[in-house]
Amino acid sequence: MNTQALNMAKTLYQRGDWAGAANALSQVKAAGEVCGEADHLRGNAFMKLGMFNEAAGAYAEALADVGYGHVGALNCNRGRALVAAGQPDAAAPCFEAAVADKGYATPYKAYLALGNLYSRRGMAREAGVAWRSAAIDEANPDPSGALVKLGGCFMTLGRPVDAVEAYRTALDFSPEGGQGAIYADLGLAYMAANRVAEASDAFTQAISDPTYHLTPEQQTAFSAAQKAMSALSAGGPSETDQMLAGAGYGAGAAQQQDPFAATSPASSGTLDPLDPLGKSGEFIPSPEDTGFFSVTEEDLMKADKDKRKMERKHKKRGLKVFLVLLLIVLVLAAGAVFAYYRGYGWPTQESVATDMFSAAAAGNDVSPYLADGMSDDTKAQIEAILPKGATAEVSGVDRSMTSSTVLVTATLSGSGTQSYKVTLARSGASWKVAGVELSFASQTGTSSSSGTTTTTGTLATTSEASTDAVSAAANAATSPSVS
């Protein structure tokens, strides 16, 4: 390798002497020798001179130097040279190889070139994928340009709602002032999405930019939007459909809300500037998330017909959903009323009673289970009668709408059992303990067939009970002889 020629070529290159640099660089290598750096600079010099075929050849020779690297940049430059030389078919693989290079620092350049190439071929879907990739590349200093072109792809594919989001995101990334063109495209997207009021606002923003003038198509759409808004504000029957049809838009464009607007990410008010479609950072959803890439030509041709069919069914479907939901609500409400009337609640009477006994057995406060407004004396009496260290089990429940009675059998810590009658009062949908009574059996000479009667010692329901009575009841509850 001729080092002296390479150094001279670099000096000429830095001076902008492209012809001299190209000539000097051609003398750097000997026959059969590779020098990626020299060929890279030579290709750049040929590009400056407009010698695109020669530039493409120089970049190809640079790629042959495996040790030089810069595969992404060289492929991107070679693709540009081939496009400029009128060989777009040969350029596409170069751009694809450029974006496949993980070490390429600025892949957005290749994606932009791919987007333009696919767009010229009429490949709107492939162009949209490329421009989406260019927009989300963090190295791209101006993602708004790619987003505008992405919006155009969506319009071509009959997806105006997605185009709206692309244009709105482009506005977020573009500098204030000089946004007239984006607002005008946004207005067309709103009109195609049947959102007339928003279209009028977008066109108004566009004409406020003194550097931009509406195209004939945009002016026609703006006029149609203004007429539609005037008809609506007048309160009379709207002829918007006819006006929009005359302006080149389909019937039904009078609707100002897209039937799918409620499901659009923008409608939630939480639009991510890098994720306008709510698809994990992708401006065009990935193949595994959507059928976007599997759309057939027949599907696209039927899009307008399907849309009109959906619009006709939308109101009826919405009404059916509303009626079904209303019926479900009424059934649930009726069930809740019936359960309330039959004395059911949540937590249930059994749960409240057993939880209170469990809290008392563990030495915890039982106040949360007691009825509101209960006197301190009554609370103290209940706490005194409840056994410590015992396990409780519900043996019977008598329910009613406003009050219930639960029979609890407690297995005492020592031995034996003790029965309790717990009175509960309704507290909203739940229950609260209003009273606790000891229930114990004693042998008497009654006429009962079993020879036994049940004697009840009331503690919680008599607020005038003395302290001695409380203590006696507590002793009876913890004594094995009570059972």
Backbone hydrogen bonds, N-H to C=O, Kabsch-Sander energy under -0.5 kcal/mol:
donor,donor_aa,acceptor,acceptor_aa,energy
2,N,28,V,-3.1
3,T,1,M,-1.2
6,L,2,N,-1.8
7,N,3,T,-2.4
8,M,4,Q,-2.2
9,A,5,A,-2.3
10,K,6,L,-2.2
11,T,7,N,-1.8
12,L,8,M,-2.3
13,Y,9,A,-2.6
14,Q,10,K,-2.4
15,R,11,T,-1.4
16,G,12,L,-0.6
16,G,13,Y,-1.1
17,D,12,L,-2.4
18,W,16,G,-1.6
21,A,17,D,-2.5
22,A,18,W,-2.4
23,N,19,A,-2.2
24,A,20,G,-2.4
25,L,21,A,-2.6
26,S,22,A,-1.4
27,Q,24,A,-1.2
28,V,25,L,-1.2
33,E,30,A,-2.1
39,D,35,C,-2.3
40,H,36,G,-2.3
41,L,37,E,-2.3
42,R,38,A,-2.4
43,G,39,D,-2.5
44,N,40,H,-2.0
45,A,41,L,-2.3
46,F,42,R,-2.4
47,M,43,G,-2.0
48,K,44,N,-2.0
49,L,45,A,-1.5
50,G,46,F,-0.5
50,G,47,M,-1.1
51,M,46,F,-2.6
52,F,50,G,-1.2
55,A,51,M,-2.0
56,A,52,F,-2.5
57,G,53,N,-2.0
58,A,54,E,-2.2
59,Y,55,A,-2.5
60,A,56,A,-1.9
61,E,57,G,-2.0
62,A,58,A,-2.1
63,L,59,Y,-2.0
64,A,60,A,-0.9
65,D,61,E,-0.5
65,D,62,A,-1.2
66,V,64,A,-1.4
68,Y,65,D,-1.4
69,G,65,D,-0.8
74,L,70,H,-2.5
75,N,71,V,-2.5
76,C,72,G,-2.3
77,N,73,A,-2.6
78,R,74,L,-2.6
79,G,75,N,-2.6
80,R,76,C,-2.2
81,A,77,N,-2.3
82,L,78,R,-2.3
83,V,79,G,-2.3
84,A,80,R,-2.6
85,A,81,A,-1.6
86,G,83,V,-1.5
87,Q,82,L,-3.2
91,A,87,Q,-1.1
92,A,88,P,-1.7
94,C,90,A,-0.6
94,C,91,A,-0.6
95,F,91,A,-1.9
96,E,92,A,-2.2
97,A,93,P,-2.2
98,A,94,C,-1.9
99,V,95,F,-2.1
100,A,96,E,-1.0
101,D,97,A,-0.5
101,D,98,A,-1.2
102,K,100,A,-0.8
104,Y,101,D,-1.6
109,K,106,T,-1.5
110,A,106,T,-0.5
111,Y,107,P,-2.3
112,L,108,Y,-2.7
113,A,109,K,-1.9
114,L,110,A,-2.6
115,G,111,Y,-2.7
116,N,112,L,-2.2
117,L,113,A,-2.2
118,Y,114,L,-3.0
119,S,115,G,-2.2
120,R,116,N,-2.0
121,R,117,L,-1.2
122,G,119,S,-1.3
123,M,118,Y,-2.8
124,A,122,G,-1.3
127,A,123,M,-2.4
128,G,124,A,-2.4
129,V,125,R,-2.0
130,A,126,E,-2.0
131,W,127,A,-2.7
132,R,128,G,-2.4
133,S,129,V,-2.1
134,A,130,A,-2.2
135,A,131,W,-2.2
136,I,132,R,-1.8
137,D,133,S,-0.6
137,D,134,A,-0.6
138,E,136,I,-0.5
140,N,137,D,-1.9
145,G,142,D,-0.8
146,A,142,D,-0.6
147,L,143,P,-2.1
148,V,144,S,-2.3
149,K,145,G,-1.7
150,L,146,A,-2.1
151,G,147,L,-2.4
152,G,148,V,-1.8
153,C,149,K,-1.7
154,F,150,L,-2.1
155,M,151,G,-2.1
156,T,152,G,-2.2
157,L,153,C,-2.0
158,G,155,M,-1.4
159,R,154,F,-3.2
163,A,159,R,-1.9
164,V,160,P,-2.4
165,E,161,V,-1.4
166,A,162,D,-2.0
167,Y,163,A,-2.7
168,R,164,V,-2.6
169,T,165,E,-2.1
170,A,166,A,-2.0
171,L,167,Y,-2.0
172,D,168,R,-1.3
173,F,169,T,-1.3
174,S,170,A,-0.9
183,Y,179,Q,-2.4
184,A,180,G,-2.3
185,D,181,A,-2.2
186,L,182,I,-2.5
187,G,183,Y,-2.3
188,L,184,A,-1.9
189,A,185,D,-2.1
190,Y,186,L,-2.5
191,M,187,G,-2.3
192,A,188,L,-2.4
193,A,189,A,-1.6
194,N,191,M,-1.6
195,R,190,Y,-2.8
196,V,194,N,-0.6
199,A,195,R,-1.9
200,S,196,V,-2.5
201,D,197,A,-1.8
202,A,198,E,-2.3
203,F,199,A,-2.6
204,T,200,S,-2.1
205,Q,201,D,-2.1
206,A,202,A,-2.0
207,I,203,F,-2.4
208,S,204,T,-0.9
209,D,206,A,-1.4
212,Y,209,D,-1.8
219,Q,215,T,-3.0
220,T,216,P,-2.3
221,A,217,E,-2.1
222,F,218,Q,-2.5
223,S,219,Q,-2.5
224,A,220,T,-2.1
225,A,221,A,-2.3
226,Q,222,F,-2.4
227,K,223,S,-2.4
228,A,224,A,-2.2
229,M,225,A,-2.3
230,S,226,Q,-2.3
231,A,227,K,-2.3
232,L,228,A,-2.0
233,S,229,M,-2.5
234,A,230,S,-1.5
235,G,231,A,-0.5
235,G,232,L,-1.0
236,G,231,A,-0.6
243,M,239,E,-2.1
244,L,240,T,-3.1
245,A,241,D,-2.2
246,G,242,Q,-2.2
247,A,243,M,-1.2
248,G,245,A,-1.1
249,Y,244,L,-3.3
253,A,250,G,-1.0
255,Q,252,G,-1.5
261,A,258,D,-2.8
263,T,260,F,-1.2
264,S,261,A,-1.1
267,S,264,S,-1.1
268,S,264,S,-0.5
268,S,265,P,-1.0
269,G,266,A,-1.4
270,T,265,P,-0.7
272,D,275,D,-0.6
275,D,272,D,-2.7
278,G,275,D,-1.7
282,E,279,K,-0.6
289,D,286,S,-1.7
290,T,286,S,-1.0
294,S,291,G,-1.1
295,V,292,F,-1.1
300,L,296,T,-1.8
301,M,297,E,-2.1
302,K,298,E,-1.6
303,A,300,L,-1.0
306,D,302,K,-2.8
307,K,303,A,-2.3
308,R,304,D,-2.0
309,K,305,K,-2.0
310,M,306,D,-2.4
311,E,307,K,-2.3
312,R,308,R,-1.9
313,K,309,K,-1.8
314,H,310,M,-1.6
315,K,311,E,-0.7
316,K,312,R,-0.6
317,R,313,K,-3.0
318,G,314,H,-2.6
319,L,315,K,-2.3
320,K,316,K,-2.4
321,V,317,R,-2.5
322,F,318,G,-2.2
323,L,319,L,-2.5
324,V,320,K,-2.5
325,L,321,V,-2.5
326,L,322,F,-2.6
327,L,323,L,-2.5
328,I,324,V,-2.3
329,V,325,L,-2.5
330,L,326,L,-2.5
331,V,327,L,-2.5
332,L,328,I,-2.5
333,A,329,V,-2.6
334,A,330,L,-2.7
335,G,331,V,-2.5
336,A,332,L,-2.4
337,V,333,A,-2.5
338,F,334,A,-2.5
339,A,335,G,-2.5
340,Y,336,A,-2.3
341,Y,337,V,-2.5
342,R,338,F,-2.1
343,G,340,Y,-1.3
344,Y,339,A,-3.1
346,W,429,A,-2.1
352,V,348,T,-2.3
353,A,349,Q,-2.4
354,T,350,E,-2.5
355,D,351,S,-2.5
356,M,352,V,-2.0
357,F,353,A,-2.2
358,S,354,T,-2.4
359,A,355,D,-2.3
360,A,356,M,-2.4
361,A,357,F,-2.5
362,A,358,S,-1.6
363,G,360,A,-1.1
364,N,359,A,-3.1
369,Y,366,V,-1.7
370,L,367,S,-1.7
371,A,433,V,-2.6
374,M,371,A,-1.2
379,K,375,S,-2.1
380,A,376,D,-2.4
381,Q,377,D,-2.4
382,I,378,T,-2.3
383,E,379,K,-2.5
384,A,380,A,-1.9
385,I,381,Q,-1.8
386,L,382,I,-1.6
389,G,361,A,-1.2
391,T,411,T,-1.9
393,E,409,T,-1.8
395,S,407,L,-3.1
396,G,407,L,-1.1
398,D,405,T,-3.2
399,R,397,V,-0.5
404,S,424,L,-2.2
405,T,398,D,-2.5
406,V,422,V,-2.9
407,L,396,G,-2.8
408,V,406,V,-0.6
408,V,420,Y,-2.7
409,T,393,E,-3.0
410,A,408,V,-0.6
410,A,418,Q,-3.3
411,T,391,T,-3.3
412,L,410,A,-0.7
412,L,416,G,-1.8
418,Q,410,A,-2.1
419,S,439,S,-0.9
420,Y,408,V,-2.8
421,K,437,E,-2.9
422,V,406,V,-3.3
422,V,420,Y,-0.6
423,T,421,K,-0.5
423,T,435,G,-2.8
424,L,404,S,-3.0
425,A,432,K,-2.9
426,R,402,T,-2.6
427,S,430,S,-2.6
430,S,427,S,-2.0
432,K,425,A,-2.4
433,V,369,Y,-3.2
434,A,423,T,-3.1
435,G,423,T,-1.8
437,E,421,K,-2.3
438,L,457,G,-2.1
439,S,419,S,-2.6
440,F,455,T,-2.1
442,S,453,T,-1.3
444,T,451,G,-1.1
451,G,448,S,-0.8
453,T,442,S,-1.1
455,T,440,F,-1.9
455,T,453,T,-0.6
457,G,438,L,-2.0
458,T,456,T,-0.7
459,L,436,V,-0.9
460,A,436,V,-2.1
462,T,459,L,-0.6
463,S,461,T,-0.7
465,A,462,T,-1.5
470,V,466,S,-1.5
471,S,467,T,-2.2
472,A,468,D,-2.6
473,A,469,A,-2.3
474,A,470,V,-2.2
475,N,471,S,-2.6
476,A,472,A,-2.4
477,A,473,A,-2.0
478,T,474,A,-1.5
479,S,475,N,-0.9
482,V,479,S,-1.5
483,S,480,P,-0.6
